[in-house]
């Protein structure tokens, strides 16, 4: 019986660890590229979020082109962080629209 509990706790720990790593990646990318905090951006109005979404899309496209060309400064983690930050910002916009 305790083996089942251990497996559940292990799965919960790994999920929490992955979520924390994802959030850390988003925070780092936003701090470096946009000089902004994720919580601060989520609290902004929709017009500001829309502007930032366009900016993030441009940065993602620029990073994608670097990857396609094999540029030495391409970083997959930066690319993933930008995409996750964009998804988080879009989901916060949808939540505001629901209310």
Sine and cosine of phi, psi and omega as CSV:
sin_phi,cos_phi,sin_psi,cos_psi,sin_omega,cos_omega
0.00,0.00,-0.66,0.76,-0.03,-1.00
-0.93,0.36,-0.37,0.93,0.04,-1.00
-0.91,0.42,-0.59,0.81,0.05,-1.00
-0.92,0.39,-0.66,0.75,0.05,-1.00
-0.90,0.44,-0.66,0.75,0.01,-1.00
-0.89,0.46,-0.65,0.76,0.02,-1.00
-0.90,0.44,-0.66,0.75,0.03,-1.00
-0.91,0.42,-0.69,0.72,0.02,-1.00
-0.90,0.43,-0.63,0.77,0.03,-1.00
-0.89,0.45,-0.71,0.71,0.01,-1.00
-0.89,0.45,-0.66,0.75,0.02,-1.00
-0.91,0.42,-0.64,0.77,0.02,-1.00
-0.90,0.43,-0.71,0.70,-0.01,-1.00
-0.90,0.43,-0.65,0.76,0.03,-1.00
-0.90,0.43,-0.67,0.75,0.02,-1.00
-0.91,0.40,-0.62,0.78,0.01,-1.00
-0.91,0.42,-0.68,0.73,0.03,-1.00
-0.91,0.42,-0.65,0.76,0.02,-1.00
-0.90,0.44,-0.67,0.74,0.02,-1.00
-0.90,0.44,-0.67,0.74,0.02,-1.00
-0.90,0.43,-0.64,0.77,0.03,-1.00
-0.90,0.43,-0.71,0.71,0.02,-1.00
-0.91,0.42,-0.63,0.77,0.02,-1.00
-0.90,0.44,-0.64,0.77,0.02,-1.00
-0.89,0.45,-0.68,0.73,0.01,-1.00
-0.90,0.44,-0.70,0.71,-0.02,-1.00
-0.88,0.47,-0.69,0.72,-0.02,-1.00
-0.89,0.45,-0.73,0.69,-0.02,-1.00
-0.89,0.45,-0.70,0.72,0.01,-1.00
-0.91,0.42,-0.61,0.80,0.01,-1.00
-0.92,0.38,-0.65,0.76,-0.03,-1.00
-0.95,0.30,-0.76,0.65,-0.12,-0.99
-1.00,0.09,-0.61,0.79,-0.13,-0.99
-0.93,-0.37,-0.10,0.99,-0.04,-1.00
0.79,0.61,0.73,0.68,-0.06,-1.00
-0.64,-0.77,0.36,-0.93,0.02,-1.00
-0.98,-0.22,0.62,-0.78,-0.07,-1.00
-0.88,0.47,-0.71,0.70,0.00,-1.00
-0.90,0.43,-0.61,0.79,0.03,-1.00
-0.90,0.43,-0.60,0.80,0.00,-1.00
-0.95,0.30,-0.59,0.80,0.01,-1.00
-0.91,0.41,-0.50,0.87,-0.01,-1.00
-0.99,0.17,-0.16,0.99,-0.04,-1.00
-0.95,0.30,0.19,-0.98,0.05,-1.00
-0.97,0.23,0.20,-0.98,-0.10,-1.00
-0.91,0.42,-0.54,0.84,0.00,-1.00
-0.90,0.43,-0.69,0.73,0.03,-1.00
-0.92,0.40,-0.65,0.76,0.03,-1.00
-0.89,0.45,-0.64,0.77,0.02,-1.00
-0.89,0.45,-0.68,0.73,0.03,-1.00
-0.88,0.47,-0.69,0.73,0.00,-1.00
-0.93,0.37,-0.57,0.82,0.07,-1.00
-0.88,0.48,-0.68,0.73,0.04,-1.00
-0.89,0.46,-0.65,0.76,0.00,-1.00
-0.91,0.42,-0.69,0.73,0.02,-1.00
-0.90,0.43,-0.61,0.79,0.04,-1.00
-0.88,0.47,-0.65,0.76,0.04,-1.00
-0.90,0.43,-0.68,0.74,0.01,-1.00
-0.90,0.43,-0.63,0.78,0.04,-1.00
-0.90,0.44,-0.69,0.72,0.01,-1.00
-0.89,0.45,-0.67,0.74,0.03,-1.00
-0.89,0.46,-0.67,0.74,0.02,-1.00
-0.92,0.39,-0.63,0.78,0.03,-1.00
-0.88,0.47,-0.68,0.73,0.01,-1.00
-0.90,0.43,-0.61,0.80,0.07,-1.00
-0.88,0.48,-0.65,0.76,0.01,-1.00
-0.91,0.40,-0.66,0.76,-0.01,-1.00
-0.91,0.42,-0.63,0.78,-0.02,-1.00
-0.99,0.17,-0.17,0.99,-0.01,-1.00
0.96,0.27,0.50,0.86,-0.02,-1.00
-0.90,0.43,0.57,-0.82,-0.08,-1.00
-0.92,0.39,-0.40,0.92,-0.07,-1.00
-1.00,-0.04,0.06,1.00,0.02,-1.00
-0.92,0.38,0.68,-0.73,0.01,-1.00
-0.73,-0.68,0.89,-0.46,-0.02,-1.00
-0.89,0.46,-0.63,0.78,0.01,-1.00
-0.90,0.44,-0.61,0.80,0.06,-1.00
-0.91,0.42,-0.68,0.74,0.01,-1.00
-0.88,0.48,-0.72,0.69,0.02,-1.00
-0.89,0.45,-0.68,0.74,0.00,-1.00
-0.89,0.46,-0.65,0.76,0.05,-1.00
-0.89,0.45,-0.69,0.72,0.00,-1.00
-0.91,0.42,-0.68,0.74,0.01,-1.00
-0.91,0.41,-0.63,0.78,0.04,-1.00
-0.90,0.43,-0.65,0.76,0.04,-1.00
-0.90,0.44,-0.69,0.72,0.02,-1.00
-0.89,0.46,-0.66,0.75,0.03,-1.00
-0.90,0.44,-0.68,0.73,0.00,-1.00
-0.91,0.41,-0.66,0.75,0.03,-1.00
-0.91,0.42,-0.64,0.77,0.01,-1.00
-0.92,0.39,-0.54,0.84,0.05,-1.00
-0.94,0.34,-0.49,0.87,0.05,-1.00
-0.94,0.33,-0.64,0.77,0.02,-1.00
-0.92,0.40,-0.61,0.79,0.03,-1.00
-0.91,0.42,-0.59,0.80,0.03,-1.00
-0.93,0.36,-0.55,0.83,0.01,-1.00
-0.94,0.34,-0.50,0.86,-0.01,-1.00
-0.93,0.36,-0.52,0.85,-0.07,-1.00
-0.98,0.19,0.00,0.00,0.00,0.00
